[in-house]
Amino acid sequence: MSDFLSHVRDLDGSTRTLATHLVGEWEVMVGGGPELFVLTASAGGGRRTANAITSAPVTQDQTVFITVSGQSVEGPALYALTLEEVAEALEHLAAGQLPAERWIVVG
């Protein structure tokens, strides 16, 4: 998993904007960089989707700008993760435990 986290560290929001990896049953995609990231995982052939959410205090309406493919995109601050939060989310996925305060799971 440290190799995948190394790829995530290399995301620059411009030329390198997406990293993918299989963690247990989860197909994981991390996008963004270099400071903020979005992590989405799917399992069961896409029947289950999980989005990691930040531990930072944010409101439902609060937004942030994340750079993806060289474009600055405004999105919900709830989904904007630091590198440390991405590492923690990967540990959750590996353990098969997605705490409700850090994940939104559909399916």
Secondary structure, DSSP 8 states (H G I E B T S, - for coil): -HHHHHHHHT--SSS--EEEEEETTEEEEEEE-SS-EEEEEEETTTTEEEEE--SS---TT-EEEEEETTEEEEEEGGG-B-HHHHHHHHHHHHHT---TTTEEEE-
